[in-house]
């Protein structure tokens, strides 16, 4: 069996797939509730895009120096997330889910799914671009 490595075809296919996903999300933003929530949907997508891009950068350093720098930044972000953000989750959940009710509003699910979609879409695009655009020219 031949081992295949990525090349620019993977980049082009990723761009086409990512573009299709963004078109679908944009159409959804204007169809959902007649577009009244579009700005919030785009805001949650922007939040997801920034996280996905950052994670894609962390996952694909170009060289050893960048790997060390990104690793340090990743540790700082991880420390922040585990320390501060996790301590606030209970407060956030209590605000979102009233006592005695477990149902979460449809609107919140929409924003969460859009943000997760944006994270995954941007992460995969960043990963493939950084991994395969230059081919094997990266300094390991």
N, C-alpha and C positions, 0 to 999 in steps of 0.2 A: 504494500500500500504506500502510495506517495504522500509525503507530508506536504501540505499546502501552506504557504504563508500569505498574508494579506498583501494587496497591492492597491493601486489607485481605483480599480474597479469597485473594490469594497467601499472606498470613499464615496464614489459617485452613487452607488446603490444606497448607501446610508443617507446621503443628502436627499435623494429622491424620496426615500421612506420618511425621513424627518419632515420634509416639506409637506408631504401628504398628511402627516399627523397634525402639523400646524394648521393646514387648511381646514381639516375636519374640526379641530378645536375652535378655530375662528368662526366657522359656520355655526357650530354649536353655541358659541357665546352670543351670537345675534339671534338665534332661534329660541334659546332657553328663556322663558318668561318674556318673550317678545323683545329681547335685548336689554331689558331693564337692569340686568345683573352683569352686563358685558364688561363694564369697567372693573368689577370685582373679580370676574373670571380671568381677565387679563392680568390683574394684579397677582392672583394666586399662581398664574402661569409664570409671571416674571420672577416670583419667589422661587418656584421650582427650577426655572432656568438657571438662576444664580447658584443654587445648590448643586444642580447637575453639572454645571460647568466646573465648579470648584472640585467636586468629586472626580470628574474626568481628568482634571489637571493632576490631582493627587495620585491617580491610578497610572498615569503615563508620563513619568518624568523623562526628559530627553537625555540626561546624563547623570553621572554620580553626584555632581555638585547640586544640580536641581533636585535630585532625589533626596538629598540630605536637607535642603531648605524646605521642600514641601513636607517632608516627614516632621520637621520641627513645627511647622505651621499646623499640620494635622494633629499633632499632640496637643497644641494649645487649644484648637477648636474642640477636640475630644474632651479635654478638661473642662472647657466652658459648658459643653453640652451635658456632660455627666454631672457637673456641679450645679450650675445655675438653672439650666433649663429643666432638668429632671425634678428639681425642687419646686418648680412652678407648675408642673403637670397637674397635680392634685387640685390646685386652685383653678386652673383652666378647665379641667373636667367638671368641677363643681359649678362653674359658671355656664358651661355648655349643657350639661345634663342636670336638670333640676332633681331635687331629692324625690325618690320614689319612682321616677320615670327613667326608662332606659332608652327610649326612642330619641334618636338624633335627627334633627331637622334635615330634610332633603337638601336644602340649600347648602348646608355645611358639607354634606357628602360630595356635592358637585365641586366645591372648592378644593376639597382634599383630593379627589380623583384627578382634577385638572393639575394640581400641584405635583402629584406623584407621576402623572403622565409626562409633565414637563421635565421633572428630574430624570426620569428614565430616558426620555428622548434626547435631552441635552447631554447626559452622561455618555450614552452610546455614540452620539455624533462626535463629541470631544475625544472619546477614547479611540474611535476608529480613525479620525483625522490625525491625531497625534501619533498613533501607532503605525499607520500605513501610508500617510501622505508622502513622507520622505523615504519610505521603504526601509532598507537596512542601513541607511546612512547615519542612524543614531549612534552616539558614542555610549557604549555600555560600560 
